[in-house]
């Protein structure tokens, strides 16, 4: 596909949509880790000695899924723009 795009649109065509993709990744990543860390610190706060209780697998899965929602909520509009380009 990249070769077809290059033949039809040149080098600029290969990188078309790169800026919206950049914004999607940066904003989505910030929200992803922000949501995950916030939830983790809410349920498993850091103790005064700097340690933390071990998270159960179920909470890791739940918080990871909610963090994924946090990624796509602000990132989806940028993904649509990138796809349309």
Secondary structure, 3 states (H helix, E strand, C coil): CHHHHHHHHCHHHHCCCHHHHHHHHHHHHHHHHHHHHHHHHHHCCCCCCCCCCCCCHHHHHHHHHHHHHHHHHHHHHHHHHHHHC
